[in-house]
């Protein structure tokens, strides 16, 4: 015989954690709409969720039931990006020097900047 209580409890946990993430997304969408920001609302929602997790308003265990399946199949979310790259190969071919220099210079600058800050902090104590 199937026990309903554990299944119901799992479903309620999943829906609650999903609701927490959806509320963050709704707040982010309202923020971008109200302030007319041209910034992805999903990114703002992730920053909001990170902030809420960091200050302890939301516990990681509360969002784990809905986030674990997404993390398990995260590789599938890269398929549309790969298809988009293949569809726009002509644009990439036209601008490859700029793209390559950006892909090399930006991480290099970040690495040198972080090492500079680390050296300054190390010498100052």
N, C-alpha and C positions, 0 to 999 in steps of 0.2 A: 504494500500500500504506500502510495506517495504521501509524504508529509508536506502539507501545504504551508505551514508556518515558516520553515527555512527558505522555501522558494519565494514566498511573499516578502520576507525580510530582505532577501537579496535583491528582488525587484525594486523594493522601496529605497534601498541604499543606492542602487544604480540611478533611479529617477531623481533622487535628492542630489546626488553629485552632478548629474547632468544639468539639473536646474541651477545649481550654483554657477556652473560655467556659462550657461545661457544668460543668467542675470548679468554676469560680467560683460558678456557680448552686447546685451541690450543697453547697458549703461554706456559702453563705448560707442555704440551706434548713435545713441542720443547725444553724447558729447560731440561727436564729429558733426552731427547735423546741426546742433544748437550753435556751436562755435564756427561752423562752416570751415572745418579743417580738411584739407586734402591729404589725409593720412589714413592708412587702412585701419578700419575699426577693429579688425581681428587682432592686429598688433597692439592696439591700445588695450583691448580686453586681456591679452596675455600679460601686458605690463601691470594692469590692475590686479589680475589674479596673482601675479608674482608679489606685488606689494602687499596684498592681503595675506598671502602665505608668509611673507617675511616678518610682518608685524604680529602675526599670530591670531588674526581675526578668523582665518580659515585654517583648519588643520589639514595636512596632506592626506591623512586617512579619509577625510570627508570626500575628497574628489577622486580618490584612487579607483573606486568601482567603475567610473565612466572613463577615466583617463587611461587605465591599463589596456583595454582593447584597442584604443586609438594608437597607443605607443607600440603595441604588438604588431600592428599592420601599417606602421608609418611609411615603410618603403613604397607602398601603393600610392601614397600621396605625391610622390616624385614623378610618377608616370605622366601626368598632364604637363608638368614643367618640361620634361624631356620631349614630349610631343610638340610642345610650343617651340622649343629650340629647333627641332627638325623642320617645322613649318616655316621658320624664319631664317633659314640658312643663308638666303641671299642677302639679308640685312646684316647678318653676322659677317659674311664674306666681305661686304663693303666696308665695315668698320672694325675689322679684326685688329689693326694696329692699336687703336684706341682701347679696345676691350682687353687686349693682352697687356698693354702698359698699365691699365687700371688694375688688372688682376695681379700684377707683379708689384707695382708701386704702393698700393694701398696697404696690403699686408706687411710689406717691408717697412713702411713708415710707422705702422702700428707697433711692429716688433722693436724698432729702434727707439720709439717713444717710450714704450714700457720698460725697456732696458735702461734708458736714461733715468726715468723716474725711480726704478729699483736701485740704481747706483747711488742716486742722491739720497734716497732714504737710508741706504746701507751706510753711507758715510756720515750721516747726521744722527745715527743711532736708531 
